[in-house]
Amino acid sequence: MTCQQCGFAVRDDAKFCPQCGWKVTPESVSNSPRTPSFASKKKLVYGAFILVVLVSGISVYLKVLLREYHPVIAEQPEVVVEIQYGIEQKIPSVPMTAAVEGEDLTIPLNAVLSNKIVRFFDPAGEQHVPLIAYVTPEGKIVTAMSISENCQSTDFYLKGHNIHCANCPSYWNMSSLEAYACCQMFYPDPIPSRLENGKIRINAATVRAWKTRS
């Protein structure tokens, strides 16, 4: 026989259901399976909820694991060098002076590798917003306008695999620029650059034509 409360099979001489504790009477048992009880449906709902949570968690993990680069960063040159970014270590930007060579602003790659993040201005003063340069943990060179228009900060620092605003709690992934706090669209705006003979070269006209996004 089966318990009418939970559907569990019970012995003919049982007084209580061993599964749910329901008092068994001749009227409360059946020789054929019955429609699932409320308790059974509740278990199914809990099971489905746990499955959804697990699937969502796996999706988020895969999204992080397979994170794509920001479109500009994806096209940037790479350097074969291992850079360790401490999880808790705050790495402030180091001021330096860029040079003008022909149509480009240039900075030495070694300065970026040794300092991990540098900050510099247009030597001609035509663009008043500074720039930053760093190398991602995957080895991509990033050159970007050093401003977050939401709070007007023009300085950033590195911590872990993220770049942080020096003025507010906003921070972004160094490679994808995915936001983790706020200011989704106001990350340091990447500017294309290239690597030639140990120098990072950024087109000066592109830098000077850049306008704020707000």
Beta strands, then each sheet from edge to edge (+ up, - down):
strand 1: 2-3
strand 2: 29-30
strand 3: 90-92
strand 4: 94-95
strand 5: 99-101
strand 6: 104-108
strand 7: 117-120
strand 8: 131-135
strand 9: 141-145
strand 10: 156-159
strand 11: 162-165
strand 12: 171-173
strand 13: 189-190
strand 14: 194-196
strand 15: 199-203
sheet 1: 1+ 2-
sheet 2: 3+ 10- 11+ 12-
sheet 3: 4+ 7+ 8- 9+ 13-
sheet 4: 5+ 6- 15+ 14-
end
